Structures are given as C-alpha cells and as structure tokens.
Amino acid sequence: MLAIGDLAPDFSATDCHGAPLSLSALRGRRVVLFFFPKAFTLGCTIENRAFRDNHHRLQELGAELVGVSVDTQRTQCAFAEKEDIHFSLLGDPDRVISRAYDVLWPVLRVDRRVTFIIGPDGRIEDIIRHEVRVYRHLDDVLRYLESTPLSVAYDTAA
C-alpha cells in the first residue's frame, strides 16, 4: 500500500454529475479520497452519509471530497441520487484506481475502507484505515484537517 509522503497516483474518471475528474486537475487543493467496498450496503451508506452531512465543513477546511468503489458508474450514480450525495463519486468496476492505490481485498476484489488525505502538491499527507468503525473515517479526517490547516502544513514546508 502507499505510504505518507508518496506521490498519489493520478487517475481520470467521470463522476455522477457527468463531470470529468482527475487527481492532477485538483492539484493546488487538498483532496480527501476515500475508498469504500460497495454502494447500498449498510456500512458504506453510513460512511457516505457522514461525509455527505459534513461535505460543507470539509470544503470550509479546504478539502475536495471524492469517493470510490468498484461499483459501476450507473450504480454509483443511483446511490448518489438516493442518498442525495453532491460530492464526486466514482465507479471503478475495472479496478484501475483501486489497484493504483493498492486497496483491493485479495479474494473479495472489493475496496478496503481506506481514506487518503492528499496535499495540494499531490503527496499523501495521511492514510486512515478502519474497516468496521465507519464513522472514524470522517472523525479522523476532520481531526487531521482541523489540526493541520493548509497554511501551517505548507508554510513550514516552504
């Protein structure tokens, strides 16, 4: 799996709003990229709702939010519509993004529940892993973003 400090692999996809999305196009902004196993399952629904309900807060903290699972784009879009999700959800049925981030369960071939916080420079700032405690992803993301504002993280690195 990738490590803190690594350059996050670039990817290109189309989100549920029909907008093209690539990690390189988000350079200059902090990105919260979270992987989840399967749309419409209980744990993934809880996790996505938590991110949905805090999307505005994440934006206030300077982060773009992107969710990925191995579902088809059609399934992701149906999930986004049902759950009123307005951040980018990406379907990755060919597992290209999931392989690049090394988050696939070997036998099940679904994504592990992993969240990457990627800095404006494209490097991984933090990695959060909680398979069962789905709320911990949002809690840990908020804790990280609140304790490491962009001005602090990048003024000291300059």
N, C-alpha and C positions, 0 to 999 in steps of 0.2 A: 504494500500500500504506500501511497505517497506520504511524505513527511512535511512537517512545518519547515518553511524556508524553500521548499521546492517550487519551481515554476508550475503553476496549474496548467494542465493540458487544455489547449484550445478545443473548441467544438463549435459546430454550426447546426442549427435546427430551426424549426418553425414552431412558435408557441401556439396556444389555443386561440389567440386573437388573430392568427394569421400573420403575425409579425416575424420576420427573420431575426434570429438571435444567435450571437456568437459571443464567446467569452472575450475575445480580443476587442469587440466593439464596446465592451463595458470597461475597458482599461481606463484608468483615471478615477474609477469609482470602486468602492468596496462591494464585494459580492458575497452573499450567503447562498451557497449552492448545497441543497440538501437532497439526498437520495432516500427513497422510501420503497418498500417491497412491492406494494400493489394497491392501486386505486380501489376504492369502495370497500376495503377491509377495515375492521374496527380501529385498529391501532393507527393505520395510515390516515383514516378520516379524522381521528382525534388530533394527530400531529398537524395535518394540513389546516384544520380549523384553528388551531392555536396560532399558526403562522398567519393565517388569514386575519384573525382578530387583532393581530399585532403588526400587520403589514405597515400601517401608517407610522407606527412607532419605529420600526426598523428603518423606514425611509428617513424619518427625522434624525436618526443616528447615522445617516449617510450610506445605508446599505441597499443594494438591489437584491431582490429575493427571487430565486429560481429553484423550482422543484423538478426532480427527475425520477421516473420509474421505468421499468421495462414494458409497461403497458403500451398499447398502440396509441397513436395520437388521437384517434377517434375516442378511445376510452378515456384518455386524459381530459379531453375537451368535455365529454359528458360529465365527468367527475367535477371539473371546474364549474360547469354550469349548475349542476345540482347543489354544490357546496358554496356557490357564489364567490369563487376564488378569482381575484383580479391580478395576481402576480403571475409570472410566466411559469407554466407547467409544460414540461417536455416529455413526450413519449420516446422511448428508446428501445423499441422492440428488437432491433438488430444488436443491441447491447454495445454499441460503439462507444458512447460516452461512459457507460458503466465499466467497460474494460479499461478505458484510458485512466479512470480513477481507481481501478482495482477494487471495486466494491461489490462484486458479484459473489453470492454464496456459491460454492463449487458445484454442489449437487442440485440444489433447487433452481439455480440460474435466475434468481430474483436479486434485487439490490439489498445489500445490508442497509441498515438505518445509520447513515453517516452524513454529517454536515461539515462542509468545508467553508471557512471564512477566508476569502481571497482578497488580498490588498489591492490598492489601485495600481501597483506595479506588477500585478499578475502572480505574485508569490503567495503561497499558502501561509496564512497567519495563525490559524488554529484549526484543529480537527476534533470533532465531537462525535463520540460513538456511544449510543445507548440503544440496544435492541428492544428492550421491554419498556423502559421508562420514557415513553414518547414525549412527555412534557419537558423532560430535561433538555431536549434539543433547543427549544425556544428559550428556556431559562438560561442555559449556558451561553447561547448566542447573545441574549440581552446583557448578561453579566459581562461578557467579553467586550461588546461594543460600548457599553457604558463606562467600563474601566479603561478602555484604550481608545479614546477618541482619535480620529484621523490626525488632528493637529499634533497630538502627543506622539502617536506612532511614527509619523513621518518627519516631524521637526527634529527628533533625536537621531533619526537615521540619516539625515542630510549632512 
